[in-house]
Amino acid sequence: MTPAPLSALFLREIRAARRIGGGGTMGVVFFLILVTIVPFAIGPDLNLLSRIGPAILWIAALLATLLGLDRLFQADHEDGSLDLMLTGDTPLELIVLVKCLAHWTVTGLPLVVAAPLFGLMLALEPEALFGVTISLLAGTPALGMLGAIGAALTVTLRRGGLLMAILVLPLAIPVLIFGVSAAGAANSATTPFMTPFLILCALSLATLAAAPFAVAAALRHMSE
């Protein structure tokens, strides 16, 4: 199998994500809004902000990752492209993986890049900024793959964004727990950083390996 069709699909998905409003700019702006609102809600206590800052950034990144996911397969379903993917020679699992990687490149990677800057707004120390950034880099692929499962299950629903979020958020709790733990441990002298970080990496690798098959099965079932 030549990689040319998959490369073309990757570039197509990036252009489509930008065109339909699911690009990185919207995700980063939504990320910024959530990070900005929290200090107004809890007050100007810098010590408190610094302590809960990693959790704020991770929750904001989780919600921002969901932007545009409801259109990951829905646009293909509406224009008939999904039927071609289902009946084509390229394995559907590879197509799903490429689409998810393209979505992460457009939405997840900008969040990782913006996290250190937004962390300064929460009075995070340099060690905590590093922990948040590296944990988001390791954990956001898992969030995207889990979101793809929800997108596949709601592909036939015209307004399935809320239902998709309800399906995905419980699945994302383990990623959120170990992501926040790794980010917080980077600034702690008593809590080991590598243990939650390696578990977070394992979760991402597991979802990268298993989620394409779950998504492909859901798409085949929904198309019947």
C-alpha positions in Angstrom: 0.0 0.0 0.0 1.5 3.3 -1.0 1.4 6.2 1.5 0.3 8.7 -1.1 -3.5 8.4 -0.5 -3.0 8.7 3.2 -0.8 11.7 2.8 -3.4 13.4 0.6 -6.1 12.6 3.1 -3.9 14.1 5.9 -3.5 17.4 4.0 -7.2 17.4 3.0 -8.3 17.0 6.6 -6.1 19.9 7.7 -7.5 22.2 5.0 -11.1 21.1 5.8 -10.6 21.6 9.6 -9.5 25.2 8.9 -12.3 25.9 6.5 -15.1 24.7 8.7 -13.9 26.5 11.8 -12.3 23.7 13.7 -8.8 25.0 13.3 -6.2 25.8 16.0 -7.2 29.4 16.3 -10.6 28.7 17.7 -9.3 26.1 20.1 -6.6 28.4 21.4 -9.1 31.3 21.8 -11.5 29.0 23.7 -8.6 27.7 25.8 -7.7 31.3 26.6 -11.2 32.2 27.6 -11.5 29.3 30.0 -8.1 30.1 31.6 -9.1 33.8 31.9 -12.5 33.2 33.5 -11.2 31.0 36.3 -9.1 33.7 38.1 -12.2 36.0 38.0 -14.2 33.2 39.7 -11.8 32.2 42.5 -10.2 35.6 43.1 -6.6 37.0 42.8 -5.0 34.6 45.2 -1.7 33.8 43.3 -0.8 30.9 45.7 -4.2 29.2 45.0 -3.9 29.8 41.3 -0.4 28.4 41.2 -1.6 25.3 43.1 -4.6 24.5 40.9 -3.2 25.9 37.7 -2.2 22.6 36.2 -5.8 21.3 36.7 -7.2 24.4 35.2 -5.1 24.1 32.1 -5.8 20.4 31.7 -9.6 20.9 32.0 -9.5 23.8 29.6 -7.5 21.7 27.1 -9.9 18.8 27.4 -12.9 21.0 26.6 -11.0 22.8 23.8 -10.0 19.5 22.2 -13.7 18.6 21.8 -14.2 21.6 19.4 -14.8 20.4 15.9 -14.7 16.7 16.8 -18.4 16.4 16.0 -17.6 17.2 12.4 -14.7 14.8 12.2 -16.8 12.2 10.3 -20.1 14.0 9.9 -18.9 16.1 7.0 -17.8 12.9 5.2 -21.2 11.3 5.9 -23.1 14.3 4.5 -21.1 14.6 1.2 -20.8 10.8 0.6 -17.1 10.6 1.2 -17.6 8.2 4.1 -19.2 5.6 1.8 -16.1 5.8 -0.4 -13.9 5.3 2.6 -16.0 2.3 3.7 -15.8 0.6 0.3 -12.3 1.6 -0.7 -9.1 -0.5 -0.8 -7.4 1.5 2.1 -8.2 0.0 5.5 -10.7 2.1 7.3 -8.7 1.9 10.5 -5.7 3.6 8.8 -8.1 6.3 7.4 -9.4 6.9 10.9 -5.9 7.1 12.3 -4.8 9.7 9.7 -8.0 11.8 10.2 -7.4 11.8 14.0 -3.7 12.7 13.6 -4.7 15.6 11.3 -7.3 16.8 13.8 -4.7 16.7 16.6 -2.2 18.6 14.5 -4.7 21.3 13.9 -6.3 21.5 17.4 -4.2 19.7 19.9 -0.7 20.8 19.0 -1.6 24.6 19.2 -2.9 24.0 22.7 0.4 22.4 23.7 2.3 25.4 22.3 0.0 27.9 24.0 0.0 26.2 27.4 3.2 27.7 28.8 2.0 31.2 27.9 -1.4 30.7 29.5 0.3 29.1 32.5 2.1 32.4 33.2 -1.4 33.9 33.7 -1.9 31.4 36.5 1.4 32.2 38.2 2.9 28.8 37.5 6.5 28.2 38.2 8.9 27.2 35.4 8.9 23.6 36.5 5.1 23.5 36.5 5.0 25.1 33.1 7.3 22.3 31.8 5.1 19.7 33.5 1.9 21.0 32.0 3.4 21.3 28.5 5.0 17.9 28.4 1.9 16.2 29.9 -0.4 17.9 27.4 1.9 16.7 24.6 1.7 13.2 25.8 -2.0 13.2 26.7 -3.8 15.2 24.1 -3.5 12.4 21.5 -5.5 10.2 23.8 -8.2 12.8 24.2 -8.4 13.1 20.4 -8.7 9.4 19.8 -11.4 9.0 22.5 -13.2 12.0 21.0 -13.1 10.2 17.6 -15.1 7.3 19.2 -17.8 9.7 20.3 -17.8 11.4 16.9 -18.3 8.0 15.1 -21.1 7.1 17.4 -23.0 10.3 16.6 -22.1 10.6 13.0 -25.7 10.2 11.8 -27.0 12.9 14.2 -27.3 16.4 12.8 -26.6 18.0 16.2 -24.7 15.4 18.0 -22.1 17.6 19.6 -23.6 17.6 23.1 -24.2 13.9 23.0 -20.6 13.3 21.8 -19.3 15.3 24.8 -21.4 13.3 27.2 -20.0 10.1 25.7 -16.4 11.2 25.7 -16.0 13.0 29.0 -16.3 9.9 31.2 -13.8 8.1 29.0 -11.4 10.9 29.3 -11.3 10.9 33.1 -8.3 8.6 33.4 -6.3 10.7 31.0 -7.3 13.9 33.0 -6.3 12.3 36.3 -2.8 11.2 35.3 -2.3 14.3 33.2 -3.0 16.6 36.2 -0.9 14.3 38.4 2.1 14.5 36.1 1.8 18.2 35.7 1.5 18.8 39.4 4.4 16.4 40.2 6.8 18.3 38.0 6.6 21.2 40.6 6.7 18.9 43.7 9.7 17.6 45.5 7.8 14.7 47.1 5.7 13.3 44.3 7.5 11.4 41.5 6.9 12.8 38.0 7.7 9.8 35.9 5.1 7.4 37.3 2.0 9.4 36.3 3.7 10.6 33.1 4.5 7.1 31.9 1.0 6.0 32.7 -0.2 8.9 30.6 2.0 7.9 27.7 0.7 4.3 28.0 -2.9 5.6 27.8 -2.1 7.5 24.7 -0.4 4.6 23.1 -3.2 2.3 24.0 -5.8 4.6 22.5 -3.7 5.0 19.3 -3.6 1.3 19.0 -7.2 0.4 19.9 -9.4 3.4 19.1 -9.1 3.2 15.3 -10.6 -0.3 15.4 -13.4 0.9 17.7 -14.1 3.9 15.5 -14.1 1.9 12.3 -16.5 -0.6 13.8 -18.8 2.2 14.9 -18.7 3.8 11.4 -19.5 0.5 9.8 -22.4 -0.1 12.1 -23.8 3.4 11.7 -23.7 3.2 7.9 -25.8 0.1 7.8 
